[in-house]
Amino acid sequence: MDLVIFLPLLIVLGAFMFFASRRQKKAMQATIDLHNSLQVGDRIHTTSGLEGTIVAITDDDIELEIAPGVVTTWMKLAVRDRIEDDDDFDEDDSAEPTATELTESPNTKTDN
């Protein structure tokens, strides 16, 4: 009788562990692919939130320029992601209002 109760529980637990390990393996492979694809000139985020540009790469380390003339050395494992350039940014979509939008604000009252 006890086996009837625990068998479905074991099946569910086994399935959960299988899918969790698959997800973890995919994330690990994506991280490895990122680290192998890094190039000099790439802008990246570190795991601590620092942004910088790669100026040199070795097998285990990268050198980041975090400000003009300021270069720091980091382990490759500290790279969280690559900052993609937004080439599709259109100035018409910018957040700054135009002069016409500023003068035609619905909150301004005019004397008629």
C-alpha positions, -999 to 999 in steps of 0.1 A, spaced: 0 0 0 28 24 8 44 17 -25 13 29 -43 15 63 -25 52 68 -30 56 57 -66 38 87 -82 57 110 -58 90 94 -70 80 98 -107 71 135 -102 103 142 -83 124 124 -110 108 144 -137 114 176 -119 150 168 -113 154 159 -150 140 192 -163 159 213 -137 192 197 -148 184 203 -185 177 240 -178 209 243 -158 229 227 -186 215 250 -212 223 281 -191 259 268 -185 264 262 -222 251 297 -231 276 312 -206 305 291 -221 295 302 -256 295 338 -245 329 336 -229 343 319 -260 329 346 -283 343 376 -265 365 399 -286 385 430 -281 362 460 -284 331 443 -270 312 462 -243 302 439 -214 286 438 -180 303 420 -152 284 400 -126 290 429 -101 272 453 -125 303 471 -139 303 481 -176 334 482 -196 351 477 -230 374 447 -235 409 459 -244 428 425 -240 419 389 -236 439 359 -222 428 323 -216 413 331 -182 413 369 -178 401 400 -196 412 436 -193 384 461 -192 386 498 -198 360 512 -174 368 549 -180 392 566 -204 427 554 -195 414 532 -166 420 495 -173 412 467 -148 418 430 -150 389 406 -144 384 368 -147 364 358 -177 339 341 -154 329 375 -141 314 384 -175 276 384 -172 266 395 -207 275 415 -238 260 449 -243 244 450 -277 246 482 -297 212 496 -305 218 505 -342 180 506 -348 175 536 -325 157 563 -344 159 599 -332 122 604 -338 116 577 -311 137 595 -285 123 604 -251 131 641 -254 101 662 -265 104 684 -295 99 722 -293 64 718 -308 54 693 -281 67 716 -254 46 746 -266 15 725 -272 12 709 -238 -24 702 -229 -18 715 -194 -10 751 -205 -39 776 -205 -42 802 -232 -63 834 -229 -89 836 -256 
